Amino acid sequence: MNWLLNSMFAYWVVLLLFSLGAAAVIYFMWLKDSLI
Amino acid sequence: MFEFAIAGISAPIFLLVLTGMTVGMVGGFIGVGGGYMVTPALIVFGFPGYMASGIDVMHIAGKSVVATIRHRQLGNIDWILGLTMVGGTMMGVEMGVRLLNYTKALGLSGIALLTGSVGIMIGLFLYTQIETHKAQKKINELTKAGKTVGRELSVSTLPLFFQNIALRPIVRCHTARIVISMWVIVIIGIATGVLAGFFGVGGGFIRVPALVYIAGATTHIAVGTDLLEIVVSGGYGALRQYMSGNVDMIAVWFMIIGAMFGAQFGSIATSFVRGPAIRYILSYSLVLATTGAFLRLFYMLTAQKYEFLNFFAVVFTLGEMIFLCLFIMTLVIFSVRHRHGKWVPGWIPSLVATP
């Protein structure tokens, strides 16, 4: 866990992947059929 | 799901509240109104281009008042600089709104707004990356030499060039500690005003770098003064957009609800984090916003044939908002821990402000 926190780049990448994953979940749960 | 009758679409309410909250937080923190994210995001979420621009500027007008009050309390506003710029800004906004209505009449507002957004954001990303890299290098050199690093650091030589233009009247901005020709300030106002009127943004994503790199203000003064400017340009832009029928007030209210909470948190966060860190966040939010807008533009240009383009456009746009919220929150938490002498990651001390 420490290596992740101590590397700024690794921290950003993990945070970004988590955010994109959360967005994909939201898309499939609520948005897929409603957006044009 | 909610029917937005004037905009002519149905969209989930939480999408608008989340959008408002994210840009409120980012806007209060970086000083930009967050509009550069909202207009493309609303187009990605299905709103017509001109409507996205109108809703954006309307919600910014309300939100910027909250953020400006907060920055006034923190002493981040230079009133002379801000009020000198107002005339140029309003002239620019009028020109921008007329240009938007022209593209609306041609039925090309969505494509024009997305194309413009992508171009501007790529340019801004490259410029802020270069400047941030320089600033970080200088901080590392000063730290190695055992010198203390303050909250602000200037690395660009451009301000000196513009401050040396001796075209009267010359304005003395006491809070920002700069002496500069009034015309430089007014031209910055016109240029940012056109963008504000056309894209429905506050114009902060151009005005903050312009105030830092052209006028020579510090990032924190640029952020506060820019917010004061957005109150004026946003107010006038909102009035003009409403007169042109580009606003769905229900959508605006949902965004303002989220933005009110976000703006307060974002403004408080500026007192914990140093200038270069603010630019880091600005540039990374730009790259994500650009990717989302670019994919949606491609989706529209290919006659909405490839559904996966729309999927990725939504994922990048929503992902960017979640990423920014989490990033700002964790930076503030680490900064507070650093102030209390608790353990923080090695890269944090160079980003946080010394109290």
Boltz contact constraints between the chains, C-beta under 6 A:
constraints:
  - contact:
      token1: [A, 5]
      token2: [B, 345]
      max_distance: 6.0
  - contact:
      token1: [A, 6]
      token2: [B, 345]
      max_distance: 6.0
  - contact:
      token1: [A, 6]
      token2: [B, 346]
      max_distance: 6.0
  - contact:
      token1: [A, 8]
      token2: [B, 347]
      max_distance: 6.0
  - contact:
      token1: [A, 15]
      token2: [B, 326]
      max_distance: 6.0
  - contact:
      token1: [A, 16]
      token2: [B, 323]
      max_distance: 6.0
  - contact:
      token1: [A, 19]
      token2: [B, 319]
      max_distance: 6.0
  - contact:
      token1: [A, 19]
      token2: [B, 322]
      max_distance: 6.0
  - contact:
      token1: [A, 19]
      token2: [B, 323]
      max_distance: 6.0
  - contact:
      token1: [A, 20]
      token2: [B, 315]
      max_distance: 6.0
  - contact:
      token1: [A, 20]
      token2: [B, 319]
      max_distance: 6.0
  - contact:
      token1: [A, 22]
      token2: [B, 322]
      max_distance: 6.0
  - contact:
      token1: [A, 23]
      token2: [B, 315]
      max_distance: 6.0
  - contact:
      token1: [A, 23]
      token2: [B, 318]
      max_distance: 6.0
  - contact:
      token1: [A, 23]
      token2: [B, 319]
      max_distance: 6.0
  - contact:
      token1: [A, 24]
      token2: [B, 315]
      max_distance: 6.0
  - contact:
      token1: [A, 27]
      token2: [B, 314]
      max_distance: 6.0
  - contact:
      token1: [A, 27]
      token2: [B, 315]
      max_distance: 6.0
  - contact:
      token1: [A, 30]
      token2: [B, 12]
      max_distance: 6.0
  - contact:
      token1: [A, 35]
      token2: [B, 46]
      max_distance: 6.0
  - contact:
      token1: [A, 36]
      token2: [B, 46]
      max_distance: 6.0
